[in-house]
């Protein structure tokens, strides 16, 4: 039994939906990244957390796992190509750490995969640069990204300046 004294459900937001995002293109920023060990313990992957900046899916999160240290060289090659695409999309060609790739907008193409248990999940198929007024469509069909959107988690003190413009 856990002590829940002091918890008030009326003071917390509703639970977010955890279904897969619809297939399409989204303007996102990387909000976090960290190296983690693989389940087998024989390698490591770089996990990125991305946040959608606009449209009906604004604030939703996506994850990418890049197997940068792995006994399977093909997995490493794929991860390095994906990391290269992220770097080119945010114009940081030689990062010294993954945090240099955070808070910079990019356009991603998202697909939906269905596993053998009929569960849907997202996979990022492509990373591209985004420019203000690029006319890039969003999956929701909303107007193109204006460059004015800020992530939902932006600190209140800096609400007027998006993180990528600081």
Rosetta blueprint (number, residue, H / E / L):
1 X L
2 X L
3 X L
4 X L
5 X L
6 X L
7 X L
8 X L
9 X H
10 X H
11 X H
12 X L
13 X L
14 X L
15 X L
16 X L
17 X L
18 X L
19 X L
20 X L
21 X L
22 X L
23 X L
24 X E
25 X E
26 X E
27 X E
28 X E
29 X E
30 X E
31 X E
32 X E
33 X E
34 X E
35 X E
36 X E
37 X E
38 X L
39 X L
40 X L
41 X L
42 X L
43 X L
44 X E
45 X E
46 X E
47 X E
48 X E
49 X E
50 X E
51 X E
52 X E
53 X L
54 X L
55 X L
56 X L
57 X L
58 X L
59 X L
60 X L
61 X E
62 X E
63 X E
64 X E
65 X E
66 X E
67 X E
68 X E
69 X E
70 X L
71 X L
72 X L
73 X H
74 X H
75 X H
76 X H
77 X H
78 X H
79 X H
80 X H
81 X H
82 X H
83 X H
84 X H
85 X H
86 X H
87 X H
88 X H
89 X H
90 X H
91 X L
92 X L
93 X L
94 X L
95 X L
96 X L
97 X L
98 X H
99 X H
100 X H
101 X H
102 X E
103 X L
104 X L
105 X L
106 X E
107 X E
108 X E
109 X E
110 X E
111 X E
112 X E
113 X E
114 X E
115 X L
116 X L
117 X L
118 X L
119 X L
120 X E
121 X E
122 X E
123 X E
124 X E
125 X E
126 X E
127 X E
128 X E
129 X L
130 X L
131 X L
132 X L
133 X L
134 X L
135 X L
136 X L
137 X L
138 X L
139 X L
140 X L
141 X L
142 X L
143 X L
144 X L
145 X L
146 X L
147 X L
148 X L
149 X L
150 X L
151 X L
152 X L
153 X L
154 X L
155 X L
156 X H
157 X H
158 X H
159 X L
160 X L
161 X L
162 X L
163 X H
164 X H
165 X H
166 X L
